[in-house]
Amino acid sequence: MFPDFLPAAVHQLSEETSIQQAQAIQRVEVKLEEGQISTTYVQRGEGQTPLLLIHGFDSSVLEFRRLQPLLAQSRETWAVDLLGFGFTERSPQGAFSPDAIKAHLYGFWQQAIARPVVLVGASMGGAAAIDFALTYPEAVERLVLLDSAGIAKGPVIGKYLFPPFDSLAANFLRRPGVRNQISYSAYFDKSFNSADARCCAALHLDCEGWKQALIKFTKSGGFPSLTAKLPQLELPTLVIWGEEDRILGTDDAGEFKQRLPHGELVWIPCCGHVPHLERPNTTRRAIEGFLGEEGSRGKRRQ
């Protein structure tokens, strides 16, 4: 029913979208200079420019359980677990920095897709998407940012973590009560903070190496502020933002719109930090409307 490499707690999933997304998870060996990384992903749909969905901090491909099936009705879609996150392999010797994440994502793109994509990044995944697009412009046709990180600096304090406080911090984040509070804050409609949602958000915690990878990523400083580099993004970019975001707030949305040369901003009312989970149909319509203008946009820029 479920892939045998997923933690046993996967059987606690109760909502159909979650169950189907978990059942669809596959693995591919991504070849990097330091060796192969068993990488988890979900592929759905076919046709048109592929969409590549990138999850947020301490999350997984299950984050797109509601949005990906909707987008896949008209397009080829991929969701991938970033290096150090989700159900992707965590090598004990591996580096889990933004640069390592970017190299791994490029390796996955080369092996699995190998043609330009529309990159869709949520929260921290937005910062990863921006960083990737700046480094590998040939791989990205357009960007979609969902309540994206990238304006503020990363968790610099993480560089100064040392034993035993690094382990204590990871154990604190692992606590069900702490994760429940984060999930609760992410939604405007608190009914979305269900037992199934909490299971989706915590399932990868049982994967080998979760704590060590999280500590290494935090100590790396995370993704830095990309504000100064945003004017270099010449590709069309759609910024989608929940009007009731209590995780990142709402000021960064306007900052993105102001600094992106070809940026558009769509506000989603009655929505918190995760529009792809809380308002998936509205999010899909915004993305499809943006992509539906590809031809006319190209003509106007010529």
Secondary structure, DSSP 8 states (H G I E B T S, - for coil): ---TTS-GGGGG--SHHHHHHHHT-EEEEEEETTEEEEEEEEEE--SSS-EEEE--TT--GGGGTTHHHHHTTTS-EEEE--TTSTTS---TT---SHHHHHHHHHHHIIIII-S-EEEEEETHHHHHHHHHHHH-GGGEEEEEEES---SS---GGGGG--TTHHHHHHHHHHSHHHHHHHHHHH-SSGGG--HHHHHHHHGGGGSTTHHHHHHHHHHTT-S---GGGGGG--S-EEEEEETT-SSS-SHHHHHHHHH-TTEEEEEESS--S-HHHHSHHHHHHHHHHHHTTHHHHHHHH-
